[in-house]
Amino acid sequence: MVARVWSLMRFLIKGSVAGGAVYLVYDQELLGPSDKSQAALQKAGEVVPPAVYQFSQYVCQQTGLQIPQLPAPPKIYFPVRDSWNAGIMTVMSALSVAPSKAREYSKEGWEYVKARTK
Amino acid sequence: MSESELGRKWDRCLADAVVKIGTGFGLGIVFSLTFFKRRMWPLAFGSGMGLGMAYSNCQHDFQAPYLLHGKYVKEQEQ
């Protein structure tokens, strides 16, 4: 009797945890349209770092530990979009002139071989 | 489509993919721990579902200027 009640309780607890997770996802519209997901990610990016910082400060106050200040990471500016676009344009222009260039080089090569065999 | 609009669409797609894959993974963890005895397949299933949903959203987003959507309009009775 006790074992059955305990297994039922366990099932209810697991069901409520899983149901709560599903409801949270539904309420925050995380699996909905892309603009809602983007807004949720932006909100998380604004909320999480101050929360983590406050928690670390609280832990430091309670335990007396001092977390050392890390130096700021170096800012690297590499315009991926520009270099990617330039790369794509170079590749596409090379592909577009490839047949005519191949014809020209093969013609030159043929002329060269003809001249050598005369 | 202008390049800035294309860039915005790509940003939205990537953010959407991150959120959906993460959500699917998280739900997979919850269900794996609660009902499926810590097996790996709910995690893979959830992540895959999130990836598929993100891909579908991205596809609709990029094809949006070219797709024509019909709408049913109810006749208004006077």
N, CA and C atoms of all chains as a GROMACS GRO file, in nm:
protein
  588
    1MET      N    1   0.085  -0.121   0.000
    1MET     CA    2   0.000   0.000   0.000
    1MET      C    3   0.088   0.126   0.000
    2VAL      N    4   0.186   0.125   0.090
    2VAL     CA    5   0.278   0.240   0.099
    2VAL      C    6   0.361   0.252  -0.028
    3ALA      N    7   0.404   0.136  -0.081
    3ALA     CA    8   0.485   0.138  -0.204
    3ALA      C    9   0.405   0.195  -0.320
    4ARG      N   10   0.276   0.159  -0.326
    4ARG     CA   11   0.193   0.210  -0.437
    4ARG      C   12   0.174   0.361  -0.424
    5VAL      N   13   0.149   0.404  -0.300
    5VAL     CA   14   0.132   0.548  -0.278
    5VAL      C   15   0.261   0.621  -0.314
    6TRP      N   16   0.374   0.562  -0.274
    6TRP     CA   17   0.503   0.627  -0.303
    6TRP      C   18   0.529   0.632  -0.454
    7SER      N   19   0.499   0.524  -0.526
    7SER     CA   20   0.521   0.527  -0.670
    7SER      C   21   0.427   0.626  -0.737
    8LEU      N   22   0.303   0.637  -0.686
    8LEU     CA   23   0.210   0.736  -0.740
    8LEU      C   24   0.261   0.878  -0.715
    9MET      N   25   0.311   0.901  -0.595
    9MET     CA   26   0.368   1.033  -0.561
    9MET      C   27   0.483   1.068  -0.652
   10ARG      N   28   0.569   0.965  -0.675
   10ARG     CA   29   0.686   0.989  -0.761
   10ARG      C   30   0.642   1.024  -0.902
   11PHE      N   31   0.540   0.952  -0.951
   11PHE     CA   32   0.489   0.980  -1.085
   11PHE      C   33   0.431   1.121  -1.092
   12LEU      N   34   0.358   1.160  -0.988
   12LEU     CA   35   0.298   1.294  -0.988
   12LEU      C   36   0.405   1.403  -0.984
   13ILE      N   37   0.510   1.380  -0.905
   13ILE     CA   38   0.618   1.480  -0.897
   13ILE      C   39   0.687   1.492  -1.033
   14LYS      N   40   0.720   1.377  -1.093
   14LYS     CA   41   0.785   1.380  -1.225
   14LYS      C   42   0.694   1.444  -1.328
   15GLY      N   43   0.566   1.408  -1.325
   15GLY     CA   44   0.471   1.465  -1.420
   15GLY      C   45   0.460   1.615  -1.404
   16SER      N   46   0.461   1.663  -1.280
   16SER     CA   47   0.448   1.808  -1.260
   16SER      C   48   0.574   1.881  -1.304
   17VAL      N   49   0.691   1.819  -1.282
   17VAL     CA   50   0.816   1.883  -1.329
   17VAL      C   51   0.815   1.891  -1.481
   18ALA      N   52   0.782   1.779  -1.547
   18ALA     CA   53   0.782   1.778  -1.693
   18ALA      C   54   0.674   1.872  -1.748
   19GLY      N   55   0.555   1.869  -1.684
   19GLY     CA   56   0.448   1.958  -1.728
   19GLY      C   57   0.484   2.104  -1.709
   20GLY      N   58   0.552   2.135  -1.598
   20GLY     CA   59   0.597   2.272  -1.574
   20GLY      C   60   0.696   2.318  -1.679
   21ALA      N   61   0.787   2.230  -1.718
   21ALA     CA   62   0.884   2.265  -1.823
   21ALA      C   63   0.812   2.293  -1.955
   22VAL      N   64   0.717   2.205  -1.989
   22VAL     CA   65   0.643   2.224  -2.115
   22VAL      C   66   0.563   2.354  -2.109
   23TYR      N   67   0.500   2.383  -1.995
   23TYR     CA   68   0.422   2.506  -1.983
   23TYR      C   69   0.511   2.629  -1.994
   24LEU      N   70   0.632   2.621  -1.933
   24LEU     CA   71   0.724   2.734  -1.941
   24LEU      C   72   0.762   2.762  -2.086
   25VAL      N   73   0.791   2.656  -2.161
   25VAL     CA   74   0.826   2.673  -2.303
   25VAL      C   75   0.707   2.733  -2.379
   26TYR      N   76   0.586   2.687  -2.348
   26TYR     CA   77   0.467   2.739  -2.417
   26TYR      C   78   0.441   2.884  -2.380
   27ASP      N   79   0.460   2.917  -2.252
   27ASP     CA   80   0.431   3.052  -2.205
   27ASP      C   81   0.528   3.154  -2.263
   28GLN      N   82   0.657   3.115  -2.271
   28GLN     CA   83   0.758   3.206  -2.324
   28GLN      C   84   0.764   3.203  -2.477
   29GLU      N   85   0.684   3.120  -2.539
   29GLU     CA   86   0.677   3.107  -2.686
   29GLU      C   87   0.814   3.081  -2.746
   30LEU      N   88   0.888   2.989  -2.683
   30LEU     CA   89   1.024   2.960  -2.730
   30LEU      C   90   1.022   2.878  -2.858
   31LEU      N   91   0.916   2.802  -2.881
   31LEU     CA   92   0.908   2.721  -3.002
   31LEU      C   93   0.810   2.783  -3.102
   32GLY      N   94   0.793   2.914  -3.093
   32GLY     CA   95   0.698   2.982  -3.180
   32GLY      C   96   0.770   3.050  -3.296
   33PRO      N   97   0.718   3.165  -3.342
   33PRO     CA   98   0.781   3.236  -3.454
   33PRO      C   99   0.921   3.285  -3.419
   34SER      N  100   0.999   3.313  -3.525
   34SER     CA  101   1.141   3.342  -3.503
   34SER      C  102   1.162   3.476  -3.434
   35ASP      N  103   1.070   3.574  -3.454
   35ASP     CA  104   1.095   3.702  -3.389
   35ASP      C  105   1.074   3.692  -3.237
   36LYS      N  106   0.980   3.603  -3.195
   36LYS     CA  107   0.962   3.584  -3.050
   36LYS      C  108   1.085   3.517  -2.988
   37SER      N  109   1.143   3.419  -3.061
   37SER     CA  110   1.263   3.350  -3.010
   37SER      C  111   1.379   3.448  -3.001
   38GLN      N  112   1.390   3.536  -3.101
   38GLN     CA  113   1.498   3.634  -3.100
   38GLN      C  114   1.481   3.728  -2.981
   39ALA      N  115   1.354   3.770  -2.954
   39ALA     CA  116   1.329   3.858  -2.840
   39ALA      C  117   1.363   3.788  -2.708
   40ALA      N  118   1.329   3.657  -2.700
   40ALA     CA  119   1.358   3.582  -2.577
   40ALA      C  120   1.509   3.571  -2.556
   41LEU      N  121   1.584   3.549  -2.666
   41LEU     CA  122   1.730   3.537  -2.654
   41LEU      C  123   1.791   3.671  -2.611
   42GLN      N  124   1.737   3.779  -2.667
   42GLN     CA  125   1.788   3.912  -2.633
   42GLN      C  126   1.760   3.942  -2.485
   43LYS      N  127   1.638   3.906  -2.440
   43LYS     CA  128   1.602   3.928  -2.299
   43LYS      C  129   1.694   3.846  -2.208
   44ALA      N  130   1.723   3.722  -2.248
   44ALA     CA  131   1.812   3.637  -2.168
   44ALA      C  132   1.951   3.697  -2.164
   45GLY      N  133   1.998   3.752  -2.277
   45GLY     CA  134   2.129   3.814  -2.281
   45GLY      C  135   2.139   3.936  -2.192
   46GLU      N  136   2.025   4.005  -2.173
   46GLU     CA  137   2.027   4.122  -2.084
   46GLU      C  138   2.014   4.084  -1.938
   47VAL      N  139   1.942   3.975  -1.911
   47VAL     CA  140   1.911   3.941  -1.772
   47VAL      C  141   2.016   3.851  -1.708
   48VAL      N  142   2.070   3.757  -1.783
   48VAL     CA  143   2.157   3.653  -1.723
   48VAL      C  144   2.291   3.708  -1.670
   49PRO      N  145   2.369   3.788  -1.745
   49PRO     CA  146   2.499   3.831  -1.689
   49PRO      C  147   2.487   3.910  -1.557
   50PRO      N  148   2.392   4.009  -1.544
   50PRO     CA  149   2.382   4.073  -1.412
   50PRO      C  150   2.341   3.976  -1.301
   51ALA      N  151   2.255   3.879  -1.336
   51ALA     CA  152   2.212   3.782  -1.235
   51ALA      C  153   2.330   3.696  -1.190
   52VAL      N  154   2.412   3.654  -1.287
   52VAL     CA  155   2.530   3.572  -1.253
   52VAL      C  156   2.627   3.654  -1.168
   53TYR      N  157   2.643   3.782  -1.205
   53TYR     CA  158   2.734   3.868  -1.129
   53TYR      C  159   2.684   3.886  -0.986
   54GLN      N  160   2.553   3.911  -0.971
   54GLN     CA  161   2.496   3.929  -0.836
   54GLN      C  162   2.510   3.801  -0.754
   55PHE      N  163   2.489   3.687  -0.817
   55PHE     CA  164   2.503   3.561  -0.746
   55PHE      C  165   2.646   3.539  -0.700
   56SER      N  166   2.742   3.574  -0.789
   56SER     CA  167   2.883   3.556  -0.752
   56SER      C  168   2.921   3.650  -0.638
   57GLN      N  169   2.865   3.772  -0.641
   57GLN     CA  170   2.890   3.867  -0.532
   57GLN      C  171   2.833   3.814  -0.400
   58TYR      N  172   2.711   3.756  -0.409
   58TYR     CA  173   2.647   3.701  -0.289
   58TYR      C  174   2.731   3.586  -0.232
   59VAL      N  175   2.781   3.498  -0.322
   59VAL     CA  176   2.864   3.384  -0.278
   59VAL      C  177   2.992   3.436  -0.213
   60CYS      N  178   3.052   3.542  -0.274
   60CYS     CA  179   3.174   3.599  -0.217
   60CYS      C  180   3.148   3.656  -0.078
   61GLN      N  181   3.033   3.723  -0.061
   61GLN     CA  182   3.001   3.782   0.069
   61GLN      C  183   2.980   3.674   0.174
   62GLN      N  184   2.910   3.567   0.136
   62GLN     CA  185   2.877   3.462   0.232
   62GLN      C  186   2.999   3.380   0.270
   63THR      N  187   3.085   3.350   0.170
   63THR     CA  188   3.199   3.262   0.198
   63THR      C  189   3.326   3.337   0.228
   64GLY      N  190   3.331   3.466   0.193
   64GLY     CA  191   3.453   3.543   0.217
   64GLY      C  192   3.559   3.524   0.112
   65LEU      N  193   3.527   3.450   0.002
   65LEU     CA  194   3.625   3.430  -0.106
   65LEU      C  195   3.629   3.556  -0.194
   66GLN      N  196   3.743   3.577  -0.255
   66GLN     CA  197   3.756   3.690  -0.346
   66GLN      C  198   3.780   3.635  -0.487
   67ILE      N  199   3.688   3.667  -0.579
   67ILE     CA  200   3.708   3.623  -0.717
   67ILE      C  201   3.798   3.724  -0.786
   68PRO      N  202   3.913   3.682  -0.845
   68PRO     CA  203   4.003   3.780  -0.908
   68PRO      C  204   3.940   3.839  -1.034
   69GLN      N  205   3.971   3.965  -1.060
   69GLN     CA  206   3.920   4.033  -1.179
   69GLN      C  207   3.999   3.987  -1.301
   70LEU      N  208   3.930   3.929  -1.397
   70LEU     CA  209   4.000   3.887  -1.518
   70LEU      C  210   4.019   4.007  -1.610
   71PRO      N  211   4.130   4.012  -1.689
   71PRO     CA  212   4.145   4.125  -1.782
   71PRO      C  213   4.041   4.116  -1.893
   72ALA      N  214   4.008   4.231  -1.950
   72ALA     CA  215   3.907   4.233  -2.056
   72ALA      C  216   3.960   4.161  -2.180
   73PRO      N  217   3.876   4.086  -2.251
   73PRO     CA  218   3.925   4.016  -2.370
   73PRO      C  219   3.957   4.116  -2.481
   74PRO      N  220   4.056   4.086  -2.566
   74PRO     CA  221   4.090   4.182  -2.672
   74PRO      C  222   3.979   4.189  -2.776
   75LYS      N  223   3.955   4.310  -2.824
   75LYS     CA  224   3.851   4.328  -2.925
   75LYS      C  225   3.913   4.305  -3.063
   76ILE      N  226   3.863   4.205  -3.130
   76ILE     CA  227   3.917   4.173  -3.263
   76ILE      C  228   3.813   4.215  -3.366
   77TYR      N  229   3.855   4.298  -3.460
   77TYR     CA  230   3.761   4.341  -3.563
   77TYR      C  231   3.796   4.270  -3.692
   78PHE      N  232   3.714   4.177  -3.732
   78PHE     CA  233   3.736   4.107  -3.858
   78PHE      C  234   3.604   4.105  -3.932
   79PRO      N  235   3.590   4.187  -4.036
   79PRO     CA  236   3.459   4.192  -4.105
   79PRO      C  237   3.437   4.065  -4.188
   80VAL      N  238   3.374   3.967  -4.126
   80VAL     CA  239   3.354   3.839  -4.194
   80VAL      C  240   3.266   3.858  -4.317
   81ARG      N  241   3.164   3.945  -4.304
   81ARG     CA  242   3.069   3.960  -4.414
   81ARG      C  243   3.139   4.015  -4.537
   82ASP      N  244   3.227   4.118  -4.516
   82ASP     CA  245   3.295   4.178  -4.631
   82ASP      C  246   3.389   4.078  -4.699
   83SER      N  247   3.470   4.010  -4.618
   83SER     CA  248   3.565   3.916  -4.679
   83SER      C  249   3.492   3.798  -4.741
   84TRP      N  250   3.378   3.756  -4.676
   84TRP     CA  251   3.301   3.646  -4.735
   84TRP      C  252   3.242   3.690  -4.868
   85ASN      N  253   3.184   3.811  -4.872
   85ASN     CA  254   3.124   3.860  -4.997
   85ASN      C  255   3.230   3.874  -5.105
   86ALA      N  256   3.348   3.928  -5.068
   86ALA     CA  257   3.456   3.942  -5.166
   86ALA      C  258   3.499   3.805  -5.218
   87GLY      N  259   3.508   3.708  -5.128
   87GLY     CA  260   3.545   3.572  -5.168
   87GLY      C  261   3.444   3.511  -5.263
   88ILE      N  262   3.315   3.529  -5.230
   88ILE     CA  263   3.209   3.475  -5.317
   88ILE      C  264   3.215   3.539  -5.454
   89MET      N  265   3.235   3.671  -5.458
   89MET     CA  266   3.238   3.740  -5.588
   89MET      C  267   3.358   3.694  -5.669
   90THR      N  268   3.473   3.675  -5.602
   90THR     CA  269   3.592   3.627  -5.674
   90THR      C  270   3.569   3.488  -5.732
   91VAL      N  271   3.512   3.401  -5.651
   91VAL     CA  272   3.488   3.263  -5.697
   91VAL      C  273   3.390   3.262  -5.813
   92MET      N  274   3.283   3.341  -5.800
   92MET     CA  275   3.181   3.340  -5.906
   92MET      C  276   3.234   3.400  -6.035
   93SER      N  277   3.315   3.507  -6.026
   93SER     CA  278   3.369   3.565  -6.149
   93SER      C  279   3.469   3.469  -6.213
   94ALA      N  280   3.545   3.398  -6.130
   94ALA     CA  281   3.638   3.298  -6.185
   94ALA      C  282   3.562   3.186  -6.254
   95LEU      N  283   3.451   3.143  -6.194
   95LEU     CA  284   3.371   3.037  -6.256
   95LEU      C  285   3.308   3.084  -6.387
   96SER      N  286   3.271   3.212  -6.391
   96SER     CA  287   3.204   3.260  -6.512
   96SER      C  288   3.301   3.274  -6.628
   97VAL      N  289   3.428   3.307  -6.600
   97VAL     CA  290   3.526   3.318  -6.711
   97VAL      C  291   3.598   3.187  -6.736
   98ALA      N  292   3.574   3.086  -6.653
   98ALA     CA  293   3.648   2.959  -6.667
   98ALA      C  294   3.633   2.894  -6.804
   99PRO      N  295   3.513   2.884  -6.864
   99PRO     CA  296   3.506   2.817  -6.996
   99PRO      C  297   3.583   2.890  -7.104
  100SER      N  298   3.570   3.024  -7.108
  100SER     CA  299   3.641   3.097  -7.214
  100SER      C  300   3.791   3.091  -7.192
  101LYS      N  301   3.833   3.098  -7.065
  101LYS     CA  302   3.976   3.089  -7.036
  101LYS      C  303   4.029   2.950  -7.071
  102ALA      N  304   3.952   2.849  -7.041
  102ALA     CA  305   3.995   2.711  -7.072
  102ALA      C  306   4.009   2.695  -7.222
  103ARG      N  307   3.913   2.754  -7.297
  103ARG     CA  308   3.921   2.746  -7.444
  103ARG      C  309   4.045   2.817  -7.494
  104GLU      N  310   4.069   2.934  -7.436
  104GLU     CA  311   4.186   3.013  -7.480
  104GLU      C  312   4.315   2.940  -7.450
  105TYR      N  313   4.328   2.884  -7.329
  105TYR     CA  314   4.452   2.816  -7.292
  105TYR      C  315   4.470   2.688  -7.372
  106SER      N  316   4.363   2.618  -7.397
  106SER     CA  317   4.378   2.494  -7.475
  106SER      C  318   4.415   2.527  -7.619
  107LYS      N  319   4.362   2.637  -7.672
  107LYS     CA  320   4.397   2.679  -7.808
  107LYS      C  321   4.545   2.717  -7.815
  108GLU      N  322   4.589   2.791  -7.712
  108GLU     CA  323   4.731   2.830  -7.708
  108GLU      C  324   4.820   2.707  -7.697
  109GLY      N  325   4.776   2.613  -7.612
  109GLY     CA  326   4.855   2.491  -7.595
  109GLY      C  327   4.861   2.412  -7.725
  110TRP      N  328   4.751   2.406  -7.797
  110TRP     CA  329   4.746   2.334  -7.924
  110TRP      C  330   4.837   2.400  -8.027
  111GLU      N  331   4.833   2.533  -8.031
  111GLU     CA  332   4.919   2.608  -8.124
  111GLU      C  333   5.066   2.581  -8.091
  112TYR      N  334   5.097   2.577  -7.960
  112TYR     CA  335   5.234   2.555  -7.915
  112TYR      C  336   5.281   2.414  -7.957
  113VAL      N  337   5.194   2.316  -7.937
  113VAL     CA  338   5.231   2.177  -7.972
  113VAL      C  339   5.246   2.164  -8.123
  114LYS      N  340   5.157   2.231  -8.197
  114LYS     CA  341   5.165   2.227  -8.345
  114LYS      C  342   5.295   2.289  -8.393
  115ALA      N  343   5.332   2.404  -8.330
  115ALA     CA  344   5.454   2.471  -8.369
  115ALA      C  345   5.576   2.385  -8.336
  116ARG      N  346   5.572   2.313  -8.225
  116ARG     CA  347   5.686   2.232  -8.183
  116ARG      C  348   5.701   2.108  -8.272
  117THR      N  349   5.590   2.054  -8.320
  117THR     CA  350   5.599   1.930  -8.397
  117THR      C  351   5.628   1.955  -8.545
  118LYS      N  352   5.625   2.081  -8.589
  118LYS     CA  353   5.651   2.112  -8.733
  118LYS      C  354   5.795   2.088  -8.768
  119MET      N  355   1.561   4.198  -5.224
  119MET     CA  356   1.590   4.209  -5.080
  119MET      C  357   1.723   4.281  -5.060
  120SER      N  358   1.724   4.387  -4.979
  120SER     CA  359   1.848   4.463  -4.958
  120SER      C  360   1.940   4.382  -4.866
  121GLU      N  361   2.068   4.423  -4.866
  121GLU     CA  362   2.164   4.344  -4.790
  121GLU      C  363   2.142   4.358  -4.640
  122SER      N  364   2.097   4.476  -4.596
  122SER     CA  365   2.073   4.492  -4.452
  122SER      C  366   1.957   4.404  -4.409
  123GLU      N  367   1.853   4.396  -4.494
  123GLU     CA  368   1.739   4.311  -4.461
  123GLU      C  369   1.781   4.164  -4.460
  124LEU      N  370   1.868   4.127  -4.555
  124LEU     CA  371   1.919   3.990  -4.560
  124LEU      C  372   1.999   3.959  -4.434
  125GLY      N  373   2.082   4.056  -4.392
  125GLY     CA  374   2.159   4.038  -4.269
  125GLY      C  375   2.069   4.022  -4.148
  126ARG      N  376   1.961   4.103  -4.143
  126ARG     CA  377   1.868   4.092  -4.030
  126ARG      C  378   1.801   3.955  -4.030
  127LYS      N  379   1.766   3.907  -4.148
  127LYS     CA  380   1.702   3.774  -4.156
  127LYS      C  381   1.798   3.665  -4.111
  128TRP      N  382   1.924   3.674  -4.151
  128TRP     CA  383   2.022   3.575  -4.105
  128TRP      C  384   2.038   3.580  -3.954
  129ASP      N  385   2.044   3.703  -3.897
  129ASP     CA  386   2.057   3.715  -3.751
  129ASP      C  387   1.939   3.650  -3.682
  130ARG      N  388   1.820   3.677  -3.737
  130ARG     CA  389   1.699   3.620  -3.675
  130ARG      C  390   1.700   3.468  -3.684
  131CYS      N  391   1.747   3.418  -3.799
  131CYS     CA  392   1.755   3.272  -3.819
  131CYS      C  393   1.849   3.208  -3.718
  132LEU      N  394   1.967   3.268  -3.700
  132LEU     CA  395   2.066   3.208  -3.610
  132LEU      C  396   2.016   3.213  -3.466
  133ALA      N  397   1.957   3.329  -3.425
  133ALA     CA  398   1.904   3.339  -3.290
  133ALA      C  399   1.793   3.236  -3.268
  134ASP      N  400   1.706   3.225  -3.367
  134ASP     CA  401   1.596   3.128  -3.359
  134ASP      C  402   1.650   2.986  -3.347
  135ALA      N  403   1.754   2.953  -3.425
  135ALA     CA  404   1.811   2.818  -3.421
  135ALA      C  405   1.871   2.789  -3.284
  136VAL      N  406   1.943   2.887  -3.228
  136VAL     CA  407   2.002   2.867  -3.096
  136VAL      C  408   1.894   2.842  -2.992
  137VAL      N  409   1.788   2.924  -2.994
  137VAL     CA  410   1.682   2.910  -2.894
  137VAL      C  411   1.609   2.778  -2.910
  138LYS      N  412   1.576   2.742  -3.032
  138LYS     CA  413   1.496   2.620  -3.053
  138LYS      C  414   1.576   2.494  -3.022
  139ILE      N  415   1.703   2.491  -3.064
  139ILE     CA  416   1.784   2.372  -3.033
  139ILE      C  417   1.806   2.362  -2.883
  140GLY      N  418   1.834   2.476  -2.818
  140GLY     CA  419   1.850   2.475  -2.673
  140GLY      C  420   1.724   2.430  -2.600
  141THR      N  421   1.609   2.481  -2.646
  141THR     CA  422   1.482   2.443  -2.583
  141THR      C  423   1.454   2.294  -2.601
  142GLY      N  424   1.477   2.244  -2.724
  142GLY     CA  425   1.456   2.102  -2.750
  142GLY      C  426   1.549   2.016  -2.665
  143PHE      N  427   1.673   2.061  -2.653
  143PHE     CA  428   1.770   1.989  -2.572
  143PHE      C  429   1.728   1.988  -2.425
  144GLY      N  430   1.684   2.106  -2.377
  144GLY     CA  431   1.640   2.116  -2.237
  144GLY      C  432   1.520   2.029  -2.208
  145LEU      N  433   1.422   2.032  -2.298
  145LEU     CA  434   1.304   1.947  -2.279
  145LEU      C  435   1.343   1.799  -2.286
  146GLY      N  436   1.439   1.768  -2.374
  146GLY     CA  437   1.488   1.630  -2.384
  146GLY      C  438   1.552   1.586  -2.253
  147ILE      N  439   1.629   1.676  -2.191
  147ILE     CA  440   1.691   1.643  -2.062
  147ILE      C  441   1.584   1.616  -1.957
  148VAL      N  442   1.482   1.707  -1.954
  148VAL     CA  443   1.375   1.691  -1.853
  148VAL      C  444   1.304   1.557  -1.870
  149PHE      N  445   1.265   1.526  -1.994
  149PHE     CA  446   1.192   1.401  -2.017
  149PHE      C  447   1.280   1.278  -1.999
  150SER      N  448   1.408   1.293  -2.032
  150SER     CA  449   1.500   1.180  -2.013
  150SER      C  450   1.516   1.149  -1.865
  151LEU      N  451   1.526   1.253  -1.783
  151LEU     CA  452   1.544   1.231  -1.640
  151LEU      C  453   1.415   1.185  -1.572
  152THR      N  454   1.300   1.233  -1.620
  152THR     CA  455   1.175   1.201  -1.549
  152THR      C  456   1.113   1.070  -1.595
  153PHE      N  457   1.102   1.048  -1.724
  153PHE     CA  458   1.025   0.933  -1.772
  153PHE      C  459   1.106   0.825  -1.842
  154PHE      N  460   1.222   0.860  -1.899
  154PHE     CA  461   1.288   0.765  -1.987
  154PHE      C  462   1.421   0.714  -1.933
  155LYS      N  463   1.434   0.711  -1.804
  155LYS     CA  464   1.545   0.642  -1.735
  155LYS      C  465   1.683   0.685  -1.784
  156ARG      N  466   1.700   0.816  -1.803
  156ARG     CA  467   1.830   0.874  -1.839
  156ARG      C  468   1.887   0.818  -1.969
  157ARG      N  469   1.798   0.791  -2.064
  157ARG     CA  470   1.847   0.747  -2.196
  157ARG      C  471   1.886   0.871  -2.276
  158MET      N  472   1.961   0.846  -2.387
  158MET     CA  473   2.011   0.959  -2.467
  158MET      C  474   1.913   1.001  -2.576
  159TRP      N  475   1.823   0.912  -2.614
  159TRP     CA  476   1.744   0.943  -2.732
  159TRP      C  477   1.648   1.062  -2.716
  160PRO      N  478   1.592   1.090  -2.593
  160PRO     CA  479   1.509   1.211  -2.586
  160PRO      C  480   1.587   1.339  -2.614
  161LEU      N  481   1.716   1.342  -2.575
  161LEU     CA  482   1.798   1.460  -2.602
  161LEU      C  483   1.817   1.478  -2.752
  162ALA      N  484   1.851   1.366  -2.819
  162ALA     CA  485   1.871   1.374  -2.964
  162ALA      C  486   1.741   1.412  -3.034
  163PHE      N  487   1.630   1.352  -2.988
  163PHE     CA  488   1.500   1.380  -3.049
  163PHE      C  489   1.462   1.527  -3.032
  164GLY      N  490   1.479   1.578  -2.909
  164GLY     CA  491   1.444   1.718  -2.882
  164GLY      C  492   1.531   1.814  -2.962
  165SER      N  493   1.663   1.788  -2.965
  165SER     CA  494   1.752   1.876  -3.040
  165SER      C  495   1.719   1.872  -3.189
  166GLY      N  496   1.692   1.751  -3.239
  166GLY     CA  497   1.657   1.738  -3.381
  166GLY      C  498   1.528   1.810  -3.415
  167MET      N  499   1.429   1.800  -3.326
  167MET     CA  500   1.302   1.870  -3.350
  167MET      C  501   1.324   2.021  -3.351
  168GLY      N  502   1.404   2.070  -3.255
  168GLY     CA  503   1.433   2.213  -3.252
  168GLY      C  504   1.504   2.260  -3.378
  169LEU      N  505   1.600   2.179  -3.423
  169LEU     CA  506   1.673   2.215  -3.546
  169LEU      C  507   1.578   2.218  -3.665
  170GLY      N  508   1.491   2.119  -3.674
  170GLY     CA  509   1.396   2.115  -3.784
  170GLY      C  510   1.301   2.232  -3.784
  171MET      N  511   1.252   2.270  -3.665
  171MET     CA  512   1.161   2.383  -3.655
  171MET      C  513   1.232   2.512  -3.694
  172ALA      N  514   1.357   2.527  -3.650
  172ALA     CA  515   1.433   2.647  -3.685
  172ALA      C  516   1.458   2.653  -3.835
  173TYR      N  517   1.490   2.538  -3.896
  173TYR     CA  518   1.514   2.535  -4.040
  173TYR      C  519   1.387   2.574  -4.116
  174SER      N  520   1.274   2.521  -4.070
  174SER     CA  521   1.148   2.553  -4.136
  174SER      C  522   1.115   2.702  -4.125
  175ASN      N  523   1.136   2.759  -4.007
  175ASN     CA  524   1.114   2.903  -3.988
  175ASN      C  525   1.203   2.985  -4.078
  176CYS      N  526   1.331   2.946  -4.085
  176CYS     CA  527   1.427   3.019  -4.170
  176CYS      C  528   1.384   3.012  -4.316
  177GLN      N  529   1.340   2.895  -4.356
  177GLN     CA  530   1.301   2.878  -4.496
  177GLN      C  531   1.182   2.970  -4.528
  178HIS      N  532   1.084   2.975  -4.439
  178HIS     CA  533   0.970   3.063  -4.461
  178HIS      C  534   1.012   3.208  -4.461
  179ASP      N  535   1.105   3.241  -4.374
  179ASP     CA  536   1.150   3.380  -4.364
  179ASP      C  537   1.219   3.424  -4.492
  180PHE      N  538   1.305   3.338  -4.548
  180PHE     CA  539   1.378   3.376  -4.668
  180PHE      C  540   1.291   3.373  -4.792
  181GLN      N  541   1.191   3.286  -4.792
  181GLN     CA  542   1.106   3.279  -4.910
  181GLN      C  543   0.990   3.377  -4.901
  182ALA      N  544   0.981   3.451  -4.790
  182ALA     CA  545   0.864   3.536  -4.765
  182ALA      C  546   0.833   3.634  -4.877
  183PRO      N  547   0.934   3.704  -4.937
  183PRO     CA  548   0.895   3.801  -5.042
  183PRO      C  549   0.837   3.735  -5.165
  184TYR      N  550   0.863   3.606  -5.184
  184TYR     CA  551   0.823   3.544  -5.309
  184TYR      C  552   0.699   3.457  -5.296
  185LEU      N  553   0.666   3.418  -5.170
  185LEU     CA  554   0.551   3.330  -5.152
  185LEU      C  555   0.423   3.412  -5.152
  186LEU      N  556   0.321   3.361  -5.219
  186LEU     CA  557   0.191   3.428  -5.214
  186LEU      C  558   0.101   3.348  -5.122
  187HIS      N  559   0.044   3.415  -5.024
  187HIS     CA  560  -0.044   3.346  -4.930
  187HIS      C  561  -0.187   3.386  -4.958
  188GLY      N  562  -0.273   3.286  -4.972
  188GLY     CA  563  -0.415   3.315  -4.996
  188GLY      C  564  -0.487   3.334  -4.864
  189LYS      N  565  -0.595   3.405  -4.870
  189LYS     CA  566  -0.672   3.428  -4.748
  189LYS      C  567  -0.819   3.408  -4.781
  190TYR      N  568  -0.890   3.339  -4.693
  190TYR     CA  569  -1.034   3.325  -4.712
  190TYR      C  570  -1.104   3.443  -4.648
  191VAL      N  571  -1.189   3.508  -4.725
  191VAL     CA  572  -1.262   3.623  -4.671
  191VAL      C  573  -1.409   3.583  -4.664
  192LYS      N  574  -1.464   3.594  -4.544
  192LYS     CA  575  -1.605   3.554  -4.528
  192LYS      C  576  -1.692   3.662  -4.589
  193GLU      N  577  -1.798   3.615  -4.654
  193GLU     CA  578  -1.892   3.713  -4.710
  193GLU      C  579  -1.970   3.773  -4.596
  194GLN      N  580  -1.978   3.904  -4.597
  194GLN     CA  581  -2.051   3.970  -4.488
  194GLN      C  582  -2.198   3.979  -4.525
  195GLU      N  583  -2.282   3.923  -4.437
  195GLU     CA  584  -2.426   3.927  -4.466
  195GLU      C  585  -2.481   4.062  -4.427
  196GLN      N  586  -2.553   4.121  -4.518
  196GLN     CA  587  -2.609   4.254  -4.486
  196GLN      C  588  -2.754   4.242  -4.443
   0.00000   0.00000   0.00000
